Amino acid sequence: MFKQITTTILIAVFIALLASVTHAQVWTNVPTTNAVGRWGASSVVIGNNFYRVGGSASGFDFNDEFWEYNSVTQAWTRLQNYPGSGRTSTCAFAINGIGYFGMGDDSGSPFNDFWAYNPAGGGTWTQMASFPGPAASVATAFVIGNYGYVGLGHNNGPTIYNDFYQFDPSTGPGGTWTPMDNFPGTSRYVAPGFAIDTLGYVGLGIDSSGLPVDFYSFNPAAPAHSQWKKITPFPGLGRSGTSPFVLCNKGFVALGAENTSGSIIINEVWMYNPAEAPGGSWTRLPDFSGGNRADAQGFVIGDTAYITGGSNNTNNALSDVWDYIPALVTVSPNATICSGSGTVLSANGNSVYTWSPSSGLSTTLTTCDSVPGGTMQTTASPLSTITYTVTEAICSQQYASIMVTVIPGPSISVSANAAICIGSSTALSVTGSASDYTWTPSAGLSSPLISNPTANPTITTTYTVVASNGTCSDERSVKITVNPNPIVYAGINVSITIGQSYTITANSNGLSYSWTPEAVSANGSAAVVKPLSTTQYYVTVTDANGCSATDSVIIYVNLSCNSIFVPDAFSPNGDGINDVFSPMAETPACVESMTFDIYDRWGNKIFESYSLNSAWDGNYKGKTMDNAIFVYSLQATLINGTSVSKKGNISLIK
């Protein structure tokens, strides 16, 4: 990888990056006054105000309070109570400046009444036509055009619904309800719903089997029996009690619980982009900064999204308000890099960003702060100077560009990886267009600052060389594997008598063996020797890696050889005592050669021998000789070079 090494450039870029990039929380806590916590409430937005009905403060109350939150003054105001019974889990939507609230439950039977709230003139409530389907709690609602759409939910018991209806507030004194195609997925409740342009979107929630992840689009203008279409399923775990909202033509599913009992709550935020064909795409955004919660209210005023209320699983409702503005805050400055290296491009703020062109980028889609599957940074490694443009992807706002200037750097190659035996060395080398070299680590090198040092490491080492031309650098690595020498033990020193043979057995983990000086015979780790004088024998062992080791053993030789003794009588009578006759030596191995002859008194040779192991048994031509005196002659040469010559008489006595 090429690197830019000029210190002043690195410092300048670092200071500029610190000055231009400031991390910001995606979600910001909004200071409010008169806030009252609620979970399981329903809400609508009219103008700059957010209106909330009912909900619970502790999990055991079901109130009819009606509150207004002013996004300009950031203050909560309690208004005229909701005219229906106190309740939670209602559904709500707003059409042409009028809010519509209905259904829900008070821990008893669910409701199907609906009420309209007009904030003009101090605010008034009007009862509307009741929901025509089964009375239901935690139903789903959204608005397309001038119509509200309501469906799903359950009866606060085991019955779950999949019906869907259209509400037209412009017809009749209380509006009219028209049945739509039933929801095509499993019947469910607590399912998030939202509308983008002319389509509605519904999915997740709780069904009879658990937490499904399927999602569907709804087109009310389509012919009957074809209004619903399955789209890209939600990529995370199933969940309920979410806080859906729509911002910049993107659908958001935030927070919720990942089990049906609502005890495992989360702070995840996901964005659905219907423009990504086919079926749209899901992107996980930075987690909600206000902590885990479920059954909160999500809403949008202008270009700002809000989340308020909900429960963090302590049976206490939360009253805080958090806002989210998808706007780019800063981008990193222009950068200069060396050819083959890269630089980090940063966009910081509360959004998702798209980088273009894609050439040389590690990713073209990034998100702010720490998010699984994404980061606000992308790495640019262009081959030549290029200008990148970053676009805020939620509301598609264009922002300044970043130029990455590429300057050429050295190009080097390094010698191949090598293997040596411990104690040996090998030459490293670099070729290329560099002027300065630095090898690391320096241990075992003849010099770390030349292009061709000699390496003599004691352990396996990867050497990295950074070669520079004064501005840019290139680095390469070479691995030197250090193999251990084999272990060899030739044994302890021994003493033998001259003329004896001895087998040396080497103990080793090697493969081949070499003996010096030359042995009488050698077979691998064993060698037979017969030295005439004290000798040091060396065995060299070589293993599969070509590494070798040597050990030695000293064979001490006793050089004392006495003369040969010849008896003067024997008695071949078969009693097992002195039955045969031959010369004798204290050290038979000392006799290198001999000739031993026996003659009778007439001079006839009756026995001859060339070895101490050959003895006369008193017979001649198959007959036992009588008692008599015989003459012998001995001529011998000892291994130390001494000549022996003896003559004498032998008495045969039976």
C-alpha positions, 0 to 999 in steps of 0.5 A: 500500500502506498502511503503519504509520509510528509509529516507536515501534510499529515499534520495539516490534514489532521488539524483540518479534519478536526476543525471541519468534522463534529460528531452530533447525536442523531436524536436530540433531547428537546427541553419541554414544559408541562410534559406528562408521560404517556404510553399507548396513546394516539396522536395526530399533527395539525400545523405546527402542533401535535395532539395526543389522546388517552394512553396510560401513565402507569399501565393501570390507568386509562385516561381521557386527557387531551394534550397539545404540544407546540413545536415552536414554544416546546410547551405542552398544554392540556386541552378539553378532555376527549369526549369518549371513554378513557382508553389506550391503544386507539388509532388516529389520523388527520385530514385537512386540519381535522384530527380523528380519534377512535377505537382502543380499549380500557382493559375491558371490551374494545371500542368502535366510536370515532371523534373528530377534533377541530383546533380552530376557534378554541377547539371542538369535538364532534362524534363521527360515524362509528367504525363499521368493523369489529370493535378493536384495539391497537388497530392500524391507521394512515391517510392517503389523500383525503381519506383515512384507512383503518384496520387490523387490531384485536378484541382485547382477547384472542380474536385478531382481525385483518379487515380494512376500511376507508373513511371519507370525512366529506360525506354525511354529517359523520363521514362514511366508511367503505370496506377495502380488500382485507389485509393479505397477511396473517391477522395481526395487531400493533402493526405499524402503518404509514403512507407515502404519496398514494400508497400505504404500507403495513407490516410487522405486529403480532399474529397468532404465531408470534412476530411476523416480518412481512410487509405489504403496500396498499393501493386504494385506487387498484381494483378490488382484490388487488389492492395489496402487494407484498413488498420487501420484508423487514430485515430485522427481528419481528417487533410490536409497539413501534413508532412509525412516521414518514419523513421526506418520502421515506417510512420509518419504523422506530423502537418497539418490543421484540417479543409478544409480551413486550418485555424485550424493548429496543431502540432501533430505527429503520428506514424504508425507501419505496423508490428502491425497486423492486419492493423497496429497501430497508436501511438501519439508521443510528439507534434512537438516543433516548434509550429503549422504549415501546408504545411511543408516539412518532410524528413529523412537523415540517422537516423534523421528526419527533418521538415522545412518550412510551414506556421503558418497561418499568410500567412508568410512562416517559414524558421526554421529547426527542427530535431528528433533523436529517441535515448534513452538518459538515464534510471532511476537507479536500485531501491529497493522497499517494497513488495506491493509498486511501483517505477517509471521507466523512459526512457528519450530521443526522442523516444517511448519505450517498457518495458519488461517483462510486469509483474508488469508494469502499461504500457509497451509502453511509450513515451517521455515528455507529450503526451496524452495517454502516458508518458515516465514513467511506474510504476513497482509494482513487487511481487519479485525482477525482471529486466526490459529491455527498448527497443527504439521502433521506431528503435528497439535499445536495452538499459540497464536494470533496476533491481527492488529489492523487500524486504518484508514489514509488513502486517496489517489489521485495524478495520472496519469502524464505526459510532458513535454519536457526543460526543461518542467514539469508539476503533480503532485497528491494527493487524499485524507484525508491531512495530511502528504505526502512526495515522493521523490525530491525532485529536480526538485520545487518542494517535496517536502512539499506535495500539489501540487508542480510537477515539472521533472525532467531525466530520466524519474522515478517520484515516490512520495508517502507520505501520512500521517494521523499513524498510518498512511500510504498511498503512490502513484507517478506516472511523469513521462517526460522526452522529449528535444527534437529536434535541429535545425541550420539551417546556416552563415551565408551572404552573397548579393547583393541580389536573389538567392534562397537555399535554407536546408536544416535538418538535424533528426530532427523531423516538422514545421517552421515558418520565420520570418520568412516565406520565399518558399516552404517545403517541410518542412526546406527554405525559399527566401528572397530578403531585401533586407537582412541577415536572421536566419531561424529554423526551429522543429522539432517531433517526434512527442512534441510537443517542439520546438527552434529554430535560426537562420541569418543571410543577409547581403545585399550592398546595392551596385548599380551603374548600368546600362551601355549600349554605343555600337556592335555588329557583327551579322555572325554572327562570334559577337563582339558580334553583339547589343546590350542594356544591361548591369549588373554585378549583373543582379539589381539591376534590378527593372524596365526599358524599353529602346527603339531608334529609327532616324533617322526616329524609328521604333521598331525594338526594345523590351525589358523585360529585360537578357536580351532583346537586339537582333540588328540585324534589323527586320521580318525584314531585317538593317539596314544600317550606320547610327546608331540612338538608344536610350532606357533607363528602369530602376528598381533594387531599392534604389530608384534610378531610371536614365534614359539616352539615346544613339546606337548604331552598327551596324557590319557 
